[in-house]
Amino acid sequence: MMSVLPPVRRDRIVAELSQCFKKEACLHTRDSFHSKVISACKQQRTGTVGRFKISKVIVVGDLSVGKTCMINRFCKDVFDKNYKATIGVDFEMERFEILGIPFSLQLWDTAGQERFKCIASTYYRGAQAIVITFDLTDISSLEHTKQWLQDALKENDPSSVLLFLVGSKKDLSTSSQYALIERDALKVAKEMQAEYWSVSSLTGENVKEFFFRVASLTFETSVLAELEKTNARRIGDVVRINSNDNNLYQNTKKNKSKCCQ
Ligand SMILES: Nc1nc2c(ncn2[C@@H]2O[C@H](COP(=O)(O)OP(=O)(O)OP(=O)(O)O)[C@@H](O)[C@H]2O)c(=O)[nH]1
């Protein structure tokens, strides 16, 4: 039996590229989607994007930095002040419509506790985006982000995966504390070539904006990758046609010389 999905929620419809948080540490500063992506979407030429493709996003970071709360704030608009450790992994599915194309993100919430880390790491593979989270009130959690990144990259292709460094619990830090840690976080983000964000799951500040940016950029890279695949296939076809033409030409030459003999 064919299952029919409900329509995408009205507040998950994206018509414009969501903007970055800080221009000093972002993946790109373009105001709108890549022109090739816009025209591919208009012509519904997005290949597997919008049909079967589900993009995987993994959220990693120290225990209790607020990974689960961030995902729950975005997906369910709730906040739980009680800490319940994630055991292994958990995931949420979010459906968007971007430039008229359906697009699904699978958000993987992984365990930060050391004893569950080995279970969680088996789910790192195949991520299109890695969200490395730290607590804005705990500098050691920022220091540990490099290790989290290294572990996640062991299972993924560093040249194609999108990286985000997210400081959580913004509501708990004073403005002077925040300014100091953000200065360090921007440096770390640049070293990692990650895009920097800060959020609060308690107040909801920047949470939606952040996940919309993740969705926009993963969508854009997926469509560009599809277009590249199609181009590569076309170039392959032209090379094949040319080599067939060449064979035809060689055969015609042979036949001609036979005729003339
Ligand atoms: N004030 C405040 N507290 C937060 C925020 N985000 C998370 N917390 C609290 O921090 C604690 C840990 O949050 P979780 O989201 O469970 O942390 P986690 O990173 O998923 O933890 P693990 O599953 O062990 O890896 C909980 O008590 C949350 O209520 C926030 O933005 N502001």
Ligand as a Chemical Component Dictionary entry (heavy atoms), coordinates in Angstrom:
data_LIG
# 
_chem_comp.id                   LIG 
_chem_comp.type                 NON-POLYMER 
_chem_comp.pdbx_formal_charge   0 
_chem_comp.three_letter_code    LIG 
# 
loop_
_chem_comp_atom.comp_id 
_chem_comp_atom.atom_id 
_chem_comp_atom.alt_atom_id 
_chem_comp_atom.type_symbol 
_chem_comp_atom.charge 
_chem_comp_atom.model_Cartn_x 
_chem_comp_atom.model_Cartn_y 
_chem_comp_atom.model_Cartn_z 
_chem_comp_atom.pdbx_ordinal 
LIG N1  N1  N 0 19.491 27.395 30.643 1  
LIG C1  C1  C 0 19.621 26.512 29.654 2  
LIG N2  N2  N 0 19.770 25.205 29.921 3  
LIG C2  C2  C 0 19.903 24.353 28.882 4  
LIG C3  C3  C 0 19.918 24.784 27.538 5  
LIG N3  N3  N 0 20.068 23.715 26.738 6  
LIG C4  C4  C 0 20.139 22.648 27.561 7  
LIG N4  N4  N 0 20.035 23.019 28.851 8  
LIG C5  C5  C 0 20.064 22.139 30.020 9  
LIG O1  O1  O 0 21.274 21.403 29.993 10 
LIG C6  C6  C 0 21.061 20.053 30.443 11 
LIG C7  C7  C 0 21.563 19.075 29.384 12 
LIG O2  O2  O 0 20.817 19.218 28.184 13 
LIG P1  P1  P 0 20.724 18.062 27.096 14 
LIG O3  O3  O 0 20.102 18.645 25.902 15 
LIG O4  O4  O 0 20.103 16.855 27.659 16 
LIG O5  O5  O 0 22.275 17.767 26.860 17 
LIG P2  P2  P 0 22.952 16.737 25.822 18 
LIG O6  O6  O 0 24.073 17.435 25.194 19 
LIG O7  O7  O 0 21.916 16.175 24.915 20 
LIG O8  O8  O 0 23.496 15.615 26.804 21 
LIG P3  P3  P 0 23.912 14.066 26.455 22 
LIG O9  O9  O 0 22.671 13.400 25.951 23 
LIG O10 O10 O 0 24.385 13.472 27.737 24 
LIG O11 O11 O 0 24.993 14.095 25.465 25 
LIG C8  C8  C 0 19.562 19.921 30.725 26 
LIG O12 O12 O 0 19.359 20.058 32.101 27 
LIG C9  C9  C 0 18.947 21.085 29.961 28 
LIG O13 O13 O 0 17.772 21.568 30.553 29 
LIG C10 C10 C 0 19.763 26.197 27.282 30 
LIG O14 O14 O 0 19.768 26.690 26.158 31 
LIG N5  N5  N 0 19.638 27.003 28.379 32 
# 
loop_
_chem_comp_bond.comp_id 
_chem_comp_bond.atom_id_1 
_chem_comp_bond.atom_id_2 
_chem_comp_bond.value_order 
_chem_comp_bond.pdbx_ordinal 
LIG N1  C1  SING 1  
LIG C1  N2  DOUB 2  
LIG C1  N5  SING 3  
LIG N2  C2  SING 4  
LIG C2  C3  DOUB 5  
LIG C2  N4  SING 6  
LIG C3  N3  SING 7  
LIG C3  C10 SING 8  
LIG N3  C4  DOUB 9  
LIG C4  N4  SING 10 
LIG N4  C5  SING 11 
LIG C5  O1  SING 12 
LIG C5  C9  SING 13 
LIG O1  C6  SING 14 
LIG C6  C7  SING 15 
LIG C6  C8  SING 16 
LIG C7  O2  SING 17 
LIG O2  P1  SING 18 
LIG P1  O3  DOUB 19 
LIG P1  O4  SING 20 
LIG P1  O5  SING 21 
LIG O5  P2  SING 22 
LIG P2  O6  DOUB 23 
LIG P2  O7  SING 24 
LIG P2  O8  SING 25 
LIG O8  P3  SING 26 
LIG P3  O9  DOUB 27 
LIG P3  O10 SING 28 
LIG P3  O11 SING 29 
LIG C8  O12 SING 30 
LIG C8  C9  SING 31 
LIG C9  O13 SING 32 
LIG C10 O14 DOUB 33 
LIG C10 N5  SING 34 
# 
